[in-house]
Amino acid sequence: MVDIEQLNPRNEAALRAWWDVGNQANAYRPGKPWPVWEQSRVSLPAHNPERGVTLLAAIDGREMVGAGLLVRPLKENLHTAMAFAYVRPDRTREGIGRRLVRELEVVAAGDGRTTLQGEAYLPPGVSGTAPEAFGRAMGYAVASRESIKELATADYLQRRSGLVERAPVPDGYRVITFDTVCPEEHLASFGRLLGMLMSEVPLGELDLAASDWPPERIREAEQRQVDTGRHVLTAMALAPDGAVAGVSDVRVDDSDTVHGQVGITIVDPAHRGRRLGLALKVATHDLALASYPALESVDTSNAEVNTWMNAVNEALGYRTIETLLELQKKL
């Protein structure tokens, strides 16, 4: 009999077994789809008032054969939760994944969540795969499609001079960069731009609402990044009047300095049409490489319908390695 149990993330031995299951379950995917152990060891037990985390373990005797993760936002979108289920490759097709998802749904419903979201991954241009079929069988519809892209930094360096020529910083604007902590004089304007994110990013049918980012919330989020060893390498475009016109970042963890991830990229609609997005991307990638010379790759994801951002990323040298299906179910 396989038992489904909740796991205490502060139990390091149990957390390592949970991490191992997820690592094995994602080993078939291209790129670097699973965090290194040290990232999970630090981040999962850390207190975070922005989110609630529940870990599940599928136990067969003394072995962990499946792992579940439920993430609940605690500041906004309180009707939603994100659910993930992983099964060890040698134990698939035994109903373990189905039981994990059902238990995640029970936990979510018990916390008052009415919309559950998840993800399925498949090769580009392919449909009808097992993860897609599993989501459909569990009642999850495709709410959005995204492309997961990866950039080899060597390719970026070969293209860089041409990119700078194509996207100089517009007259009257300037671009500043920083590691994680926003300069105080730009904090309020930065929060205003962050509050636009959900309304400006293509969400498809995802049931998500915008959020507010007052200065104190930003500072608390920055401190959590610092405490867990994550560097949010940020480029910020300032308009002629001093307002934040756009922002982009690349995130690198102290525990994995050869791989980075793009976090957010947004340009205020009032300042679009000036190639600020490309200029910001060049600035963040330059900062990441200056900070971490051994950086080998960076990954990102964008909605397939976001043609502008996809074009910017392709100009930098990003190549699609996977399709991400954003799944959603009303409980």
N, C-alpha and C positions, 0 to 999 in steps of 0.2 A: 504494500500500500504506500502511495505517495501522499504525504501530508503537506498542507500549505500552512506556513507559519509566518507571523510577523517577526522581523529581524531588528535587533537593536544595532544601529550603525556604529555605536561606540564599542561594540564587541568586535575588536579588530580581526580576530581569526574568522568569525562568521562573515564579516564584511569582505575579507579577502576571498573567501569561498564564493560569495555572491558576485564579486567582481570577476572572478575566474569564469563563472558561467556566462556572464555577459560578454566577456572577451572571446570565449570560444564560439558563442552564438553569432558574433559579428565578424568572425575571422574570414568569412567568404567574401566580404564586401571590399571594394577597392578603397584606396586612400587610407586614412587613419580614423576609422569610425568610432573607436572606443578610447576613452581617456587612459593614460598610463595609470598604473596602480597608485602612485603617490598623489596624483590629483584627486582620485576618488577617496583615498584614505583621509585627506585633509578636508575636502569640500563637503562630503556627504554628512559627516557628524557635526559640521559647524552650524552654530545657531544662525538662522537667517529669518528675520521677521517678514521678509518678502514672500516666503514660500514655506509650505509644510511638505515634508517628505515622508512617505511610508515605503519601506522595503519589505518585500515578501520573498520567502524562500520555499521552494518545493523540495521536500526532503524524502529520500528513499533510504530507509535504514540510517546509515551514518553519512550518506552522500547527499550533496546538494546537486539536484539535476535541473532545476529551473529557478529563475529569478524574476521578480516583479518590481516595478517602480511606479509610484503614484506621486505626482507633483501637483500641489494645490496652491494657486496664487492667494495671497493673504491681504493684498492691498486693493485690488480691483478684480473684475471678472470672477467674482466669488461664486458664480454659478458653474464654473468650469474646473476641470482637472485634466492633467496629461497622464496617460497610462501607457506603460511599456512592459512587455513580457518577453522573456528570453528563455530558451530551452537549450540545454546542452545538445550538441549535434547528434550524439549517439542515442538520445532519448526522444527524438522527435516522433510525431505521429502516434503518440500514446495518450493524447488528451491532456497533457500537462499544461500546454500553453492555454488551452481553453479554460482550464480550472483557475489558472493564474488570473486571466482576464476577468472571469466572473468574480473572483475575490476582490480584485481591484475595483470593480464596479460596486460591490457591496460597501467597501470602505468609502468610496467617493459619495455614494448615496447617503451613507450615514453621516457624512459631513455636510449634507445639504447641497451637494453638487448635482446639477441636472443635465449638464453637457459634458461628455467625456471625449477627449481628443487623443489621437494616437498617430503613429507613423508606419508606413510600409515603404520598403526600398526595393528598387528593381533596376536592371540595366537600362541605359538610355534606349528609347525606341521600342521597348519590349512591354508587353502586357500579358495578363493571364498567369502571372507567377504565383507561387505558393503563398508568399506573404500577402499579396493582394487578395487572393481567394480566401485566406484565413480571416482577414478583416471583414470582407463581405459576409462570410458565414456567421461572424459574431455580431452583425448588424451595423457595421461601421461603413458609412458612405464616404466617397472621396469629396472633400470640401475644397481642396486646392492642390495644384500640381507645382512642384518646384524642381529646379535643376540644381544638383550638387556639383560644384566645380572645384577643381584643384589647380593651383598655380605652382609650377616649379620656379623657385626664385632665380635660378640661372636663366630661365626664359625671360623673366621680367627684366633682368639686368641687360639683356641683349636688346630689349625694346625701349628701354627707359629714355634714351635721348630723343627718340621720335615722339614719345608721349609728352615730354616736356614742351616740345615745339608745338604740338597739337593743342595743348591745354595750358597756356600760360595763365598765371593769376590775373584776372581782369583788372583794368585800371580802377583805382579807388578801393579795391579790396586788398586784404592781406590774409595770409594763412599762418597760423601759429600751431605749434605742436606741444604736447605734454604727455607725460607718463601718468595715466590714471587720475590724477588730481587736477580738476579744472581750476584755472586761476579765478580768484575770488571776484574780480571785476566782471567776469563773463558768466557767473554762475546762474543768475536769474534768467538771462536770455537763453542760456543753454537749456534750462529746464523748460522754457516755453517751447523750444524746438523738440525736445524729447516728448512733450505732450502731444505733438502732432503725429508721432510715428505711426500709431495704429490707424489713423485716418488717411495717411498718405501711402502706406505700403499696401500693395494688392493682397487682400485676404481671401478672395474667393468667397466661399460660403461659411468660412470660419466665424463662429459666434463669439467675437471678441470686441471689447469696447476700449476707447482711449483711456489714458491714465494721466494723473497729475504728478509733476515732478518739482515740488518746492525745493529750495536749497538744502534744507536739512535732510531730505530723503536722498538727494544726490550724494551729500557728504557721507551718510551712513553706508550707501552702496559702495562708494569709493573705499571706505575703510575695510569693508568686508573683502574686497578684491586684494587690498594690501595684506590683510591678515592671512589670506589663503595663498599668497604668492602668485597672484595673477596680475599681469601688467596690461592695462588697457591703453595701448599706444595710439594716441588720438591726434587727428588734425582737425582744426576748426577754422572755418572761413568767416572773417569779420567784414561786414558791409561798411560802406563809407561812413554811415552814421554810428558805427561801433556795435551794431546788433549782430548776433550770431546768425549767419546766413546759411551755414551748412556744417555738417560734422561727419566724420568717418573714423573708424578705428580698426586696428588689428590687435588681437589678444594673444598673448604668449604667457605660458606658465613657467615658473622657475623649474618645475619638475620635467618639462619637455620643451627645451629651447631650440629644437630643430623643426618644430611644427607650430603653425599659428592658425588662428581662425578670425575671419572678419566678423565683427559684431554688428554694428549698425552703420548705415550710410543714408543720410537724408539731407536734402537741400530744401530750404524754405521755398514754397511755390513762387513767392514774390521775387526770388533771385535766380530762378531757373533760366535756361537758355544761354548761359555764359560758360558752360563746360566746367563749372565748379566741382561737379561730382568727380570727373576725371582728375582734376588738379588735386583734390582732397585724397583720392586713392593713391596717387603717386606719392604724396607727402607721407601718408601712413606707412606705405610699403618701404619708403626710404628710411623712415624712423625705425621700423621694425628691423631692417637689415643693419642699420647703424648700431642698434642696441644689442642685436643678436646676430653676429656675423656668421654663425653656423646654421642659421635658419635655412631649411631646405625647401619647405613647402608651406603654402597657406591654402585653406579651403573656405568656401563660402556657399551660400544657397540663395536662390532668388526664384520668385514665382515665374513660371514660364511666360506669363503674359506681361511681365515687366521688361519689355523689349529694350527700354533705355538702359536700365542697369545691366542687363545681360550683354548689351553691346559694349558698355564701359569695361566690364570684366573680361570680355573676349579680347578687347584692345590691349589690356594688361598682360594677356597670355593665359588666362584661365581656360580650362577645357572641361567640358561636362564629363563626369565619370559615373553619375548615378542619377536616377529619377527618384524624387521623394514624393510620396502621396501623403498629403495631410488628411487624416481620417477623422470622422466626427459621428457621434451617436448621442441621441437624446435619451436619457435614462427614464 
